[in-house]
Amino acid sequence: MLEKYIKFFKGGTSSAKKPLPASAPQPPSSLGSAIPLLEPLAPAANNELIDTGHFAANNVVARVPKIQTNGQRTSAEKLRQKIIGRQPVLDRSQHIVGYELLLRSKILPTAKEPDAALLKLQDEALIRCLAGLNLERLLEDKLAFVAISPGVLESRLLLKLPSKGVVLVVRPDMERVEDNLLRCRELRSQGYQIALDDFEPKQGMGPFLALASFVRVDVSRFNAIELGKLADRFLDKPMPQLMAKNVETEDDFAACHKMQFHYYEGNYFTRLRPSLPPCIDSNRIRVMELLDMAKNQVEVSQLEEGFRHDAVLAYKLLRYINAPVNGLQQQIRSIAHALMILGYKQLYRWLTLLLFTSGTQDARGRALLQNALVRARMTELLGHDKLPPAEQEGLFIVGIFSLLDALLNVPMEQALGQMKLPGPVMAALVRREGIYAPFLSLAVACEEADQEAIVQYAAVCGLSADEVNNAQVKAMVWAEELDQ
């Protein structure tokens, strides 16, 4: 599977790779660009730098909003209702097929019905935000679910969204059923797909079901018996397809899967599974050992010996280094030569990805890998112009290892026990403290659609709404391109 991710090495920061020791034979000069790096990142409009030079070791950055910076803290009011959150949507094979993009917090207050005028303002703001982003590349391979209130259904703003790949999630106003139906038919004819939101069987919904591609059900609002009866209405029907919202646990997914739901929206696959044993097998232990050796920059001969103990790892390394995308003029047959070409930095990144793809592979693990790559890349983009160059490499590592507990199905401290990571990385992963914590917390808040946390951490990081939104879309596109 790893060959699909060769383009992973176009990621990373723009700093030069550190070569292996001079004692190793040097490669021909023509191999200098065999592992291409990412194009230089465009500088953000806001150039404030977080001053990391004077923090005490135990300073808690993520939990102290008034973080010291070299510039002005971003106003939370300017950020409110401008930064997009997302929720992954998976199919029955647990492949990520799209995302819901939203400005509202994913769980609205249930004490009373939200004000219609407020919802209209929020939804119009969402459409304007999405219209200003370059979504076309993402929508080549993924769906974007955009929930809109009845008050926005008639708005011409909707036409600012690309029709290809966009699913408009609507809940018809029962007092204006005919007008809503005509508008949905018009939008459908222009290429948009329609999903019915918070579906409940009601009189007058038949025509909507005939034109909808999806019916979305909030599974948190029903018990198992009620949910089963609702799902039975759609069994053996090609359209519309049934979509479960707020799938947050493995039990939620298992129940909905058994009821033949077609799609699942939620972060259940990033959670620990207490009922199952840890996933720390001998393959992953070996990769962890090699990661530690690469981080400590041991001699090539020691690294080579580590690969010789595992024929499968040695094969994967040679298969990767000889892949056509790397443009080598002759095949590399020596492990030492392959290691020397990669360098420590690229080897470490390759091993982090190998950690997610080694061991027993299943669809859930692949979804977890894609989510980890989006989170890691977004964390890296958010902090790239805010931290000194020497600190930037830790951003990607913090992002991708933040899901190591879910991968190995053990608490984070146990998962990191054998990794021997630098102190600032450990602080961010275990305690959400230190220089990396705000950027990681912001990336996590976006994928959990937690608007209050999004606003808080964006302000702490000194990032504008445009910077956060663009970083999120770039990260999703980047991870998608790796999966081609």
N, C-alpha and C positions, 0 to 999 in steps of 0.2 A: 504493500500500500504506500510505502514511503516515497516511491518515485513520483507520486502525484504532487509532492510538495517540494520539488526541486527549486521552484521559484521562491521558496521560503528565504533563500539566501539573497534575494533582492531586498529583503527587509533589513532592519537594523538602523543604526545611526550612521552618520557619514564619516565618522572617524576611521582612520586607517587601521587595518587589522594588524595585530602584533604577530610577527613571525615566530616560528618555532626556533629552538636554540641554533646557534651558528654551527654547532657540531654536526648537525644534519646536513646532507648535501643540498645545495640550493637548486631550485628548479630553473629551467630555462626562462629567460625574460619574457618570452611570448606567453607564458602561463600566468602572468601577473593579474590578468583580468578573467581568469577561468571561473572564479566565483564572483559574479557581479554584485555590487552593492546597490542599495536603493539610491535613486536620484536624490540630490540634496533637498531637504525639506524647505518649503517656502517659509520665510520668517513670519511670525504672527504680527498683527498690527499692534498688539500690546507688548511692549518689550520689557516690562518690569521683570526683574529677576528675584526669585526667592533667595534671601540671604541665608545660606546654609552654614556660614563659617563660624557663627557664634552660638549655635544651639547647644545646650547641655545634652549629654547623652540620653538622659531620661525625659527630655522635653517631649510632650505629647502634642504633635502638630495637628492631627486630624480632629482632636477633641477640643482644641482651643481656636475658635473662629478668628480671633484677633491675632493672626500670625504676622510676625514681623516680615516686611518685604522691603525691597528697594524702590517701590513705587506705590501708587495709590491702590488700595483695596477696591475691587470691583463692587459697585453698588448692587445689593441684592434686589432692589426694586427694579433696576434696569434689566435684570436677568429673569425676573419672574414671568412665567408664561412665554418664554422665548427659547428655551432649550428643550430639545426633543428627547423623550425617552423612547425605549423600544421594548417589545416583548417578542421572543422567538415563537414561531409557529412551526410545528413538526408534523410530519405525516405518520402513518401507521408503522413505517419502517424506522421512525425516529430520525429522519433526515430533515434538516432545517430547510423549509421551503419558502420561508418569508418571515416578515416581522410586522407587528403592529407598531406604527409610529404615532406617538401621542404626546400631548402637552399636559393633559390631565394626569393626576396620579392614578395609578392603575386601579386602585380601590377607592371609589368615591364614598363620602359619608352616607350612611344608610338611614340616619335618623329622619331625614326628610328628602323629598325629591329636589335635586339641584335646580336652581332658578334657570328658566329657559333663556332669559336674556344673557345671563352669565355664560351658559353653555355656548350660545351663539358666538359671543365674543371670543371664547377660548378656541372654538373650532375655526373661526375665521383667522385667528392668529396662527393656528397650526398650518392651515393651508398656505398662508403667506410664507411661513418658515420653510415649508416643503418646496414651494415654488422657487425659492431662492437657492435651493441646493441642487447639485448635479446628481440627480437620482438615476439618470438613464442607464449608466453602466450597471448599477445594482439591479435595476429592473429587467436587465437582460436575462437574469438567472433566478431572481427571487421575486416574490410578490410583496407588495406594500399594502397592508390593511390600514385604512384611514377611517376611523369612526367619526361620523358627523351627526349632529342633532337635526331634528326636522326643520328648525329655523334656517339652517344653512343649505338644505337640500335644493332650494330654488336659486341659490346664489350663483352668479356668473363666475365667482372666484374659483369654483370647482374646476372650471375649464383651464385654469392655469396649471393643473396637475397633468402629467403625462397620462394618457389613457392606457398605454401598454403596461401591464403588470400592476396596476392600481386596482384595489378592491375597496369600494366604498361601502362601509359598514353602517347601515341605516336602521333606525327604529321608527316606523311610520307613525305619524300623528293620526290617531283613529278619528279625529274630528275633521281631518282633511285627507281621507284615504284616497279619494279619486285623484286629487291634485298630486299627491305623493306618488301614486302609481304611474301617472302619466310622465312625471319627471324621471322616475327610475327607468321607465322604458326608453325615454329619450337618451339618458346617460348610457344605458346599455347599448343603444344603437351607435353611440360614438366610441365604443370600445372599452368602456369601464365595466368591470365586473361588480355585481351587487351581492352583498351579504346582509341577511336579516339579523339584527342584534337582539340579545336578550329574548330569544324567541319563546313565546308561549302560544299554544293553540287558541286562536280567537276567530270569531266570525269575520269574514272579509279579508283574511290573509291568503286565501287560495291563489288569487292572481299574483301576489308578491312571490309566493313559492314557485310559481311557474317561470318567473324570470330570474330568480336568485341562483347564484352559483354555490352559495354557502348559507347555512343557517348556524348562527353562533349561539351557544347556550352557556350561561354562567353556571358552572357545575356547583359552585359554593351555595347556590340558592335552593338546591333540591336535595332530598335524601335519595338513597339508592333506588328505592321503589319508584319514586316519581321520575327520576332520571331515566330509568329503564323503560317506563311506559312512553316517555317522550321520544326516546331513541327508536323504539319499535315503529313509530310512524314513518321512519325514513329507511328502514331496512329494505334491501333489494331494490332501492330506487337510485338510478344513476345520478340524478340531480334533484334538488340541491344536496350538497354534501354536508355532513354534520361536523361541526367544529366545537370543541370544548374550550371554554375560557376559564382562567384561574386554576390551571392544573399545576399545583405547587408541591405535590408529594408523589412518591412512587405509587402509593395506594390509589391516589386520584387517577394516575395514568393507567394503572392496571384495570381499574373498574371501568373507565371509559373505553379502553381498548376492548375489553370483553363485551361491552355494549355496542361495539362496531362503529364507534366514532371514527371519522376519517382523519381529522386534524386535531392538534392539541396545542394550546397556547399557554405558555408558562415556563418557569425555570426549574421544574421538577428534576431535570437531568443534571443539574448542578449541585444537588443536595446529597448529603451522606445518606446511605441506606443501612440503618442500624440492624435490620433483619438479616443482612448478608455479611459474609466474612470479608476481611480485608483482601485487596487485590494486589498484594505485594508478592510477586512471584520471583523466581530466580533471574528471569530475563531483566526485570526492572531493577533488581538489586545490582546486577552487573552494570547497567547503564548509569545508575547512581554512582557507582564506584568510578566509572570513567569520567563522569561529570566532575567529580572531586579532583581527579588527576588533572583534567584539563584546566580547571580553575587554578590549581596550584602550579600549573605550567611545569610539570615534571619532564624529565628527559624523554626524547622520542622513543628511545629503546624501552622505557617503562610503559609508555602508552601502547607501543606495538605489542608488548607482551600481554597487556590487558586484552587487546583484541584477539590475540592468538588463543586465548582461553575460551573463546566463543566463536565457533566457525560461522554461525549465522550473522553475528554482528560484523565480522570481517567481510563476509559476502555483501552485506548491505552497504558497508562503507565503500567497497570497490565498485559496486553497482552505481552508487550515487556519483562518485568522482568521475566515472567513465560515461555518465549520461551525456547525450548529444548537446544539451543546452550549455554544458560547461565548455564546449569548444576545444577540447584537448586534441592535439595533433596526433598523438599516439596513445594507445591504451596503457593505463597504469595498472601494473600487476603486483606492485609491492605495497604493503600496508604502510611502511615507513614513508614511502614517497607520497602516498595519498595524504597522510597526516601532515607532512611538510607543506604540501600545496594548500591544504585547508588553513593552517594556522590555528592558534588556540581559540581565538574569538569565534571563528566560523565553526570550528569543531564543537565548541560549547553549545552554540545555537542548534546545530544539527542534532546533538545529543538530547537537548531539551525536547525537541520535537519527537525524537525516537522514543523518549520516555512515555509519551502519550500514545504512540503507535505500537509499542512492544507489548508482549504478553497476549492474553486472550482478547481479541478484537470483536466488538459488537457494534451495532448501530448507535447505541447510546454513547459509547466511547468516541465514535467519530463526531457526533454532535457536540460532545464535550470539548473535543479538540478544536473544532471550528469556533466555538464560543470562547475558548481560551485564547485563540489567536486574535480574535476581534478585540477582546479585553486587553491583551498585551500590546497590540499595535496602538489601540486608542490611548492607553496609559502612556506609551512612548511619545505619541504625537502631542498629547496634552502638556507633557513636561519638557519637551525638547528645547523650547526657547525660554524656559523658566529656571532651569538648573545649569550649573557649570558643566562644561563638556566632560569633565572627569567623572561626574555623577550620573550622566545620562544613560549609560549602559544598564544600570540597575533598573530602569523603568520597565523595560521589556521583560526582564527576568521576574520582577515583582508581579507583573500582570499575568504572565503565563503560569507561574507557580502558585498563584492565588487560587487556582482550581485543583491543585495537587491533592488536597484532602478528598475531594469528590472522586478524582481518578483512582486513588488508592483505597478509598472508603475507610479512612482512618482520620482522627482529629489532626488538625494542621500541625501542631507541635510534634506529633508522632511522625507525620508524613515528612517533615523537614529534618527529622532526627539524624538521618544519614547524609544530608546534603551539605552541611558545613558551609552555609552561605554567609556572606558578609553581614556584619551587625545591622546596618541600616536596612538591608533587605529583610532580614529576620524580623526586625522591629515592625516593619510595614505589614508583613504577612501574619504574624502571630498576634500583635497587639494593636495594629493600625496606628502606629506611632512613627514619627520621624519624617524625613524629607520626602519620601516617596508616598506616604500615606494619603495626602489629599488627592493626588492624581489617581491613585488606585481607587479610592473611595468615590471619586466623581465618575470614573468609568463604570463601577459597579452600580451606582445609583442610576445611571442612564439605562443600563440593561434591565434594571428592576422597576423602571418608570416611577421612581420615588421623587416627586417634584420638589418636596421640601429639602431633601438631601442634595439634589442636583443644584438647586439655587445656593445652598450653603457652601458646598465644596467648590463650585465655580467661583464664588466670591473669594473664598480662601485662596484659591490658586491664582487669582487675578486674571481670569479668562473671560472673554466676552462670549455672548451667546453664539455669535457666528463662528468663533474659534472652536467652541465645543461641538456645535452641530457639524461643522465641516470635518473635524477630527473623527467623529463617529461614522459619518458616511464613508470617509476614506478608509477607515479601519474595516468596515464591512465589505467594501469593494476589494480591498487588499486580501482579506481572508478568502473571499469568494474566488479570486483569481488563482489562489494556491490550490483550489480544489478542482481546477479544470483538468 
